[in-house]
């Protein structure tokens, strides 16, 4: 089964987790406290992010440390670039149309 990166990113709590992991690895407890979630809810979000390839888990004794996996965002980056090109072409066409409409 392919990872559902877009589905993983659709939840605001998971986006907050990813934003926090941009600053470095965090324990599950740190991430749980950040979101004001129960441990089971935070664990579910982290599991979804792990399955999507966006985070990786590293065990340190009794703690689990989570790291951002930026390569997992490659699919999103490619899609955003595609959409950005579309909008740039549309805006250029609009600019050309408006330039044609200017009175002399």
TARALIN-V386435 format. One line per field, one symbol per residue. phi: phi as a letter, one per 20 degrees, with the letter a starting at -180 (. if undefined). psi: psi as a letter, one per 30 degrees, with the letter a starting at -180 (. if undefined). Layout:
phi: ???
psi: ???
This chain:
phi: .ffeffffffefffffgfgfffepfcfgffffffeldfffffffffffffffmeccdcecmeedddcfdfffegffgffffffffgffffffffffffffefff
psi: kkkieeeeffkeeeeeeeeeffflklleeeeeeefhlleeeeeeeeeeeeefgfllkkkjbflkkkkkifffgeeeeeeeeeeeeeeeeeeeeeeeeeeefkk.
